[in-house]
Amino acid sequence: MGSPPAAPLSAVLQRAAARLAAAGVDDPRRDAELLVLHVLAREPAFLYAHPETVLTVAEQAAFDLLLTARVRRVPMQYLTGTQECYGRPFAVSPAVLIPRPETELVVEAALGLLRATPAPTCVDVGTGSGCVAITLALERPDARVIAVDRSMAALAVARDNARRLGAVVGWSTGDLLAALPADALQLVISNPPYIGADECAALPPEVRDNEPGMALFAGPRGDEIHARLVPQARQVLRPGGWLVLEIGCSQGAALRALLATWDAVEVRADLQGLDRIVVARKPGAKP
């Protein structure tokens, strides 16, 4: 007897969604569809126009590998290799955090603060995929943007994104702002690690077990990197320069205290109404 006929795409997706649902994936049908579209290099309309399609042996094998990884709760973005940020596709890998909508709000805040500043010099601390630095460089072509990360693997991803998207960015390897000169910048922007050790268990496995820990966890409390970064930012900013930080939703009061001697300190909410962004201006004349 020969092998049974291969199942049509509609049946493949139904079985895949059932596996993902059993693994606790939030939107199993969507993820199954996205994975098969990635394998086929097709647009979503293809699934509805051609449900009778039969995957080739190679396509089925590739899909099975991705599906098994997703069942293990590997993030979709690492499986497809991309995540959109500010309307642009950024390559991502397990070396970098996956860009999130909250970080787009941080970029929006910075662009607003710099609207009246010609040719600003900016640094993105802990650049990861480069989504913040590259977006600033593309939205403000007159700006000089420097991206800093202590991970060479992350910088490699960021450089590749900059080349592909056509952004001009300077790169620096180092710990926070230690390598930058004093009074040189109009903007310091960062989405630093801000998760405390006691929050780890509550994270979804996609984050806890897959995204780079050095970009997630700050220390026992969660504000350790902020505590180091704020005084360094004060050193490298020009008088009147801006600091823009992403923070944890419970850290607003702590950041206000840390920035007590700065001007124009403001804690802003994300789309869920949670504290997410802190902006502050270094005392002195405008840059």
N, C-alpha and C positions, 0 to 999 in steps of 0.2 A: 504493500500500500504506500502511496505517496504521502508527502506532507500535506496537512490541511491547508486550504487556501488562506492566504494572508488576510487579516481583518482590514476592513476599510478604516479610514481615518476617524470617522465618527466613533467607531467602537474602540479604537486605540485611545482616543481622548477620554472616553467614558471610564475605561479601566484605569488609566493614569490618574484621573481625578479621584477615583475611589482610593487608590494607594495614597495619594497626597492627603486626602481627608483623614484617613486612618492614622497618618503621621502627625496630625494636628496642624497642618498648614491652613492658614486663614481663608484663602480664596483658591481652593484646589483646581477648579475648572479653569480659572484665568491663568494660573501658573502652568497648567498642562498645555493650554493653547499657546502661551508665549514660548514655551520650550520647543514645541513642534514647529512653530513659525520661525524660530531661530535656526533650527536644523534645516528647514526648507528654504530659508532666506526669502520668505514670502510676507505679504501684508495680511492683516487680519481678515480682510474680505475673502481671501482664498479659502478659509475654513468653511465658510457658509456657502460659497459657490461650488465647492468641490468636496463634499463630505465623503464621497465614494473613493477618493484617492487612496491608493495603497502605497505605503512607504517601501522604498527599496530596502534590501538587506542592510546596506551601509547606513541609510537614514534611520532605520529602526534601531540599529546598534548605537548610533550616536544619541538618539533620543533616550534610549534605555539608560545610558551612562548619565546623562543629565538628570533624568527622572530619579535615579537612585541617589544622586547627590542631593537633590531637592528633598527627597524623603528624609535624608540625614540632616535637613534644615540648613544646608548651604544656601546663602541668600541668592535670590534670582539674579541680582546684578552681577554677582561673581560668575554665575553660570553663563549669562549672555555677554558679560564683559563690558557692559555700558550702563550709564545712568545719566539721565538728563538733568542739567542744572542751568537755570536762567535761560532756558530755551535752547541749550546747546548740548550735544552728546559728549559726555566725558567717559573715557576708558577707565575702568576700575579693576582692581585685582585685590587679593587678600592682603596686599602690602599697604592698602589705603582704606580709610573710612569711606563708606558710601555716602555721597552727597544727599542732603535731606532738605526739605522745604524750609526748615528753620534757618539754615545757613543762607538761603537766598534772601531772607529778611535781613540778615546781618549785612550782606552786600548792599541791599537797598538802603539801609541806614547810612553806610559809608558814602555811597554815591550822593545821597542827599546832603550830608555834611560837607562834602567837597565841591558842591555845585558852583560856588563862587570862588574857588581856589584854582588859579591857573597852574597848569603843569605841576601837580602835586607829586611829591616823592612818598611812596607808600611801601609798607612791608607787611606781608602776610606771614604770620608766625605759625608753624606747624601746617604747612600747605597741603600735605597729603596728595590728593589727586590733582591739586592745583586749581580747583574750581573757583576759589575766591580770587586768587591772584590773577588768573587768566581772565575771569569775568571783568575784574577791575581794569585790566589792560585793554580789553576789547571795548568796554563801555566808555573808557576815558583814554583814547589813544595818545593824548598829550601827557599822560602820567608816566612817571618812572616807577615801575613796580618791581619789588624784590620779594622772592619767596624763600622762606627758610624752613628747613626740616632737618632733624637729626638722623632720619632714615634715608640711606642712599637708595633703597628700593622704592620708597615713596617718591623721591625726587626723580627717579627714572620714569615713573608713571606720569608725573607732572610735566616733565620735559616733553614726553611724547604727546601729551594732550596739547601743550602749547604749540608744538610744531604742526600738529594736525589742524588746529583751529586758527593758526596764523597769529598768535599772540607773541608780543615781545616782552619777555620777563627775564629779570636777572635772578640767578640761583645762588643760594648760600647753604652750606651744611654747617649746622651748629646747634647749640642748646639755647633756645629762645633768642634773646637779642644781644647776647654777650659779645658777638663779633661786630656789632654796628657802632659807628661813631656817635658821639653826643650831639644833641641839638641838630639833627640832620633830616628829620622826617616831619611831614604834615599829617601822616596817618599811620597808626599801628592797628592792625585788624587781626583777629585770631579766633578760631574755634578750637580752643585747647582742650586737653583731657579735663573733664570735670565730674566724673562719676566716682563716688566713694566706694570703698571696699564693701561696705554693708549693703550696697545697692546691687551688687553683682548678681546675686541669686535671683533677683526679680526681673532681670533682663530676658528678653526672648532668646532662644538658642541661636537664632540667626546672628544676633549681635554678640552675645556672650562667648560663643564657641567659635566664631569665625572672623569677626572684625579684629584688627590689630589692637591688642591690649594696651600697647604703649600710647595709642592715640585715644583711648577710652578712659583709662583709670588714672586718676591724679594722685591717689594716696588714700589713707584711712578716711579722711573727711570729705574729699572731693574738691576742695578749694586750694590745694597746695600749689598747683601751677599758677592759678590766678595770683596767689600771694607773692610768687616770684616774678611774675610777668609785669605786674603793675609798677613796681619801682624801676624796673628796667625800662619800661616804656617811658616813664617820666624822664629818664636820662637821655633817651635817643630822640624824643620829640622836640620840635621847636616850640617856643612859647606860643600858646594858642593852638597847638596841634591836637588832633583828636585820637582817642583810644576807643575802639569798638570791639566788644567781646561777646561771644556767645557764652551763656551760663546755664547751669542747671535750674530747674523751675523753683527750687527752694533756696537759691543762693542770692536772691536780690538784696536782702538786708545785709548780708556779709559783704557783698561788693560795695554797697553804699558806704559801709564803715571803712573798707579798705581804701576807698577813694574820697575820704572825708576832706582832704586838703586840695582836691581838684575842683575845677569849675564846671558848671552846667552838667552835673551828674544826672543821668536819667536811666531808669530801668523800664524797658519796653516789653510788651507782651507779644507772644506768638499768636498764630491764628486760633489757638485753643484758649486764649486768654491767660496763658501761663507766663511768668517771668522768663525771658529768653535772651534778651539783648541788654547790654549796658553800654552807654556812651558817656564819655567824659572828656573835658578839655583841659589840657595842661595850662596852669595859670600863666598869664602874661599876655603880650600883644598877639594879635592874630597873625598866623604865619604868612 
